[in-house]
Amino acid sequence: MFIIKYRKFFIGFSALLVLASIIVVSVRGLDYGIEFTGGSVLEVSYDERPDIDLVHTSLAEAGFPDMLVQPFGDNGYVVKTQSLSEEQRQQLVSAMSVGDRELSIERFNSIGPSVGRELRTKSLYALIAVSLGIIFFVAYAFRHVAKPVSSWRYGIVAVIALLHDIIIPVGILTLIGTEIDTLYVVGLLSILGLSVNDTIVVFDRIRENLSTNQEKKIAEAFPTTVGMAINQTMTRSIFTSLTLIVVLVALYVAGPVATQTLSLVLLLGMIVGTYSSIFLASPLLTLLGGNKTK
């Protein structure tokens, strides 16, 4: 009952975090990767990776002074730039041949601006479609629970919690300068599924408690019913999330560079999602249901 007693504090704290995240995104802007803006990506590996300063110097001498160069794996670099012609691509590969080190081209992709815009639009549509799907699914699953909160409100509250779980990680990732790529979007979509799982577990326990009260003709205030449901499921939610968080931390620390963005997005999403399922979603329901009994 502690959470329900101080529900206004927890809801206000969540609102503050969401507002701060929106401000960060508004001020700094989203850093879209080449997949969304268009451009070229060259991935090369060496028998012995040269110092990154030598690579920058070689690129500048070849007429590529503004290239984004990032270490990749144990012996490679990823170079990101605007779209290149075949001649420019060959010049770039030559510039990446530093000293006597043996160079291998692992990958070269070129994406046009129109493809990038289309991918960005489809990603947004995917997020909207998933949110609407969750509203309809939760409303249908809770269709027999009409009092004191209608089934549609369960779905709406679940989506509000999901928006909270998306906005806050995006704000943190924007603050630390994480580039948005396809794995970033995959991580956000995965957060929607993982986060709503814990929320629905609590909601389902609320539904069971309401049904039990109705069968036994127990007149109990709705906040009391919600508080009991939170207490009954809190340990399960926390320990289930912790098992995944430990895996994601290990993947981020020891995993390949290519999956670091995905693991970081999922890690932040799991932490924020676990918080929202306990401290935000259910308390929001009590505000909609008031102190009515069922």
C-alpha positions in Angstrom: 0.0 0.0 0.0 3.0 2.3 0.3 3.1 2.8 -3.5 -0.6 3.7 -3.7 -0.3 6.0 -0.7 2.4 8.0 -2.4 1.1 7.6 -5.9 1.0 11.3 -6.6 4.7 11.5 -5.8 5.6 8.6 -8.1 3.4 9.9 -11.0 4.9 13.4 -10.6 8.4 12.0 -10.6 7.7 10.1 -13.8 6.2 13.2 -15.4 9.3 15.1 -14.4 11.6 12.6 -16.0 9.5 12.6 -19.2 9.5 16.4 -19.4 13.3 16.4 -18.9 13.7 13.8 -21.6 11.5 15.9 -24.0 13.6 19.0 -23.3 16.9 17.1 -23.9 15.6 15.8 -27.3 14.2 19.2 -28.3 17.5 21.0 -27.5 20.0 18.5 -28.8 17.9 16.9 -31.5 17.9 13.2 -32.6 21.1 12.0 -34.2 19.9 9.8 -37.1 22.3 7.4 -38.6 23.0 6.8 -42.2 20.2 4.3 -42.4 17.8 7.1 -41.9 19.5 10.1 -43.6 21.3 8.3 -46.5 25.0 7.9 -47.0 27.7 5.2 -47.2 29.2 2.8 -44.7 32.6 1.2 -45.2 33.8 -1.5 -42.8 37.4 -2.7 -43.1 39.7 -4.9 -41.0 43.5 -5.1 -40.7 46.0 -7.7 -39.7 47.1 -5.1 -37.2 44.8 -2.1 -36.6 46.6 1.3 -37.1 46.2 4.2 -34.8 43.0 6.2 -35.5 45.0 9.4 -35.8 46.9 7.9 -38.7 43.6 6.9 -40.3 42.3 10.5 -39.9 45.5 11.9 -41.4 45.4 9.5 -44.4 41.7 10.4 -45.1 42.3 14.1 -44.9 45.2 13.9 -47.3 43.0 11.9 -49.7 40.3 14.6 -49.6 38.0 13.1 -46.9 38.5 15.4 -43.9 35.1 15.0 -42.3 34.7 11.3 -42.1 33.2 9.6 -39.0 35.6 6.8 -38.1 34.8 4.3 -35.4 36.7 1.3 -34.1 35.0 -2.0 -34.9 35.8 -5.4 -33.5 39.4 -6.1 -32.6 41.1 -5.0 -35.8 38.7 -3.0 -37.8 37.2 0.5 -38.4 33.8 1.6 -39.7 33.8 4.8 -41.8 30.5 6.7 -42.3 30.1 9.4 -44.8 27.8 10.9 -47.4 26.8 8.9 -50.5 29.9 8.1 -52.7 30.4 7.3 -56.3 32.3 4.2 -57.4 35.4 6.4 -58.0 35.1 8.0 -54.6 34.6 4.6 -53.0 37.9 3.4 -54.5 39.7 6.5 -53.3 38.3 6.0 -49.8 39.5 2.4 -49.7 42.9 3.5 -50.9 43.0 6.1 -48.1 42.2 3.5 -45.5 45.3 1.5 -46.6 47.6 2.9 -43.9 51.3 1.9 -44.1 52.1 -1.7 -44.9 49.1 -3.2 -43.0 47.0 -5.7 -44.9 43.5 -4.4 -45.4 40.3 -6.4 -46.0 36.9 -4.9 -47.0 34.3 -6.5 -44.8 31.3 -4.4 -46.0 30.3 -1.5 -48.1 26.7 -0.2 -48.1 25.2 2.9 -49.7 21.8 4.2 -48.9 20.0 7.0 -50.7 18.2 9.8 -48.8 14.8 8.7 -50.1 15.3 5.2 -48.7 16.4 6.7 -45.4 13.3 8.9 -45.2 11.1 5.9 -46.0 12.8 3.8 -43.3 12.3 6.6 -40.8 8.6 6.9 -41.7 8.1 3.1 -41.5 9.8 3.0 -38.1 7.4 5.7 -36.8 4.4 3.8 -38.2 5.6 0.6 -36.5 5.7 2.3 -33.1 2.2 3.8 -33.6 0.8 0.4 -34.8 2.2 -1.4 -31.8 0.8 1.1 -29.4 -2.7 0.9 -31.0 -2.5 -2.9 -31.0 -1.7 -2.9 -27.3 -4.7 -0.7 -26.5 -7.1 -3.0 -28.4 -5.5 -6.2 -27.0 -5.7 -5.0 -23.4 -9.2 -3.6 -23.9 -10.3 -7.0 -25.3 -8.5 -9.1 -22.6 -10.1 -7.0 -19.8 -13.5 -6.7 -21.5 -15.2 -8.4 -18.5 -13.7 -5.9 -16.1 -16.0 -2.8 -16.4 -16.0 -1.5 -12.8 -14.7 0.7 -11.3 -12.4 1.3 -14.4 -13.5 0.4 -17.9 -11.4 -2.1 -19.9 -10.5 0.7 -22.4 -8.8 2.6 -19.7 -6.5 -0.3 -18.8 -5.3 -0.2 -22.5 -4.9 3.6 -22.4 -2.9 3.5 -19.1 -0.7 0.7 -20.5 0.1 2.9 -23.6 0.8 5.9 -21.3 3.3 3.7 -19.4 4.8 2.5 -22.7 5.3 6.1 -23.9 7.0 6.8 -20.6 9.2 3.7 -21.1 10.2 5.0 -24.6 10.6 8.7 -24.0 12.9 8.4 -21.0 15.4 6.0 -22.6 15.4 8.1 -25.8 16.2 11.2 -23.7 19.1 9.4 -21.9 20.4 8.1 -25.2 20.2 11.5 -26.8 22.0 13.0 -23.9 24.9 10.6 -24.2 25.0 11.1 -28.0 23.8 7.6 -29.2 23.2 7.5 -32.9 19.8 6.2 -34.1 20.2 3.2 -36.4 18.1 0.1 -37.2 19.2 -1.7 -34.0 18.2 1.3 -32.0 14.6 1.1 -33.5 14.6 -2.7 -32.9 15.4 -2.0 -29.3 12.6 0.5 -28.9 10.1 -2.0 -30.4 11.4 -4.7 -28.1 10.9 -2.4 -25.1 7.2 -2.1 -26.0 6.8 -5.8 -25.8 8.9 -6.4 -22.7 7.6 -3.5 -20.8 3.9 -4.2 -21.4 4.4 -7.7 -20.2 5.1 -6.7 -16.6 2.3 -4.1 -16.7 -0.3 -6.7 -17.8 0.8 -9.1 -15.1 -0.1 -6.5 -12.5 -3.3 -5.6 -14.3 -4.3 -9.3 -14.5 -3.8 -9.7 -10.7 -6.0 -6.6 -10.2 -8.6 -8.3 -12.4 -8.4 -11.5 -10.3 -8.7 -9.6 -7.1 -11.7 -7.7 -8.4 -13.4 -11.0 -9.4 -12.6 -12.5 -6.0 -14.1 -9.5 -4.2 -17.2 -9.7 -6.4 -17.7 -13.5 -5.7 -17.2 -13.1 -2.0 -19.2 -9.8 -1.9 -16.3 -7.9 -0.4 -16.7 -4.1 -0.5 -13.1 -3.0 -0.9 -11.8 0.4 -2.1 -10.2 0.2 -5.6 -6.9 1.7 -4.4 -6.7 -1.1 -1.8 -7.3 -3.8 -4.4 -4.6 -2.3 -6.7 -2.1 -2.0 -3.8 -2.6 -5.7 -2.9 -2.1 -6.6 -6.6 1.2 -4.7 -6.7 2.4 -6.3 -3.5 1.6 -9.7 -4.8 3.4 -9.3 -8.1 6.3 -6.9 -7.2 8.8 -9.6 -6.3 8.1 -11.6 -9.5 8.4 -8.5 -11.7 11.7 -7.3 -10.1 13.4 -10.7 -10.2 12.2 -11.5 -13.7 13.6 -8.1 -14.9 16.8 -8.6 -13.1 17.6 -11.8 -14.9 17.3 -10.0 -18.2 19.2 -6.9 -17.0 22.2 -9.0 -15.9 22.3 -10.6 -19.4 22.1 -7.2 -21.1 24.8 -5.7 -18.9 27.1 -8.7 -19.9 26.2 -8.2 -23.6 26.9 -4.5 -23.4 30.2 -4.9 -21.6 31.6 -8.1 -23.2 29.6 -8.3 -26.4 30.6 -7.1 -29.9 30.5 -3.4 -30.8 27.7 -4.1 -33.3 25.2 -5.0 -30.6 26.1 -2.4 -28.0 23.4 0.0 -29.1 20.8 -2.7 -29.0 21.8 -3.9 -25.6 22.0 -0.4 -24.2 18.5 0.5 -25.5 17.1 -2.7 -24.0 18.9 -2.2 -20.7 17.5 1.3 -20.2 14.1 0.1 -21.4 14.0 -2.8 -18.9 15.0 -0.6 -16.0 12.5 2.2 -16.8 9.8 -0.4 -17.8 10.1 -2.3 -14.5 9.7 1.0 -12.6 6.7 2.1 -14.6 4.8 -1.3 -14.3 5.0 -1.0 -10.5 5.1 2.7 -9.7 3.3 4.4 -12.6 0.7 2.2 -14.5 -1.2 0.8 -11.5 -1.2 4.1 -9.6 -2.6 5.8 -12.7 -5.5 3.3 -12.6 -6.4 4.3 -9.1 -6.6 8.0 -10.2 -9.2 6.9 -12.8 -11.1 4.7 -10.4 -10.9 6.9 -7.4 -12.0 5.3 -4.1 -14.9 3.4 -5.6 -15.5 -0.1 -4.5 -16.2 -3.2 -6.4 
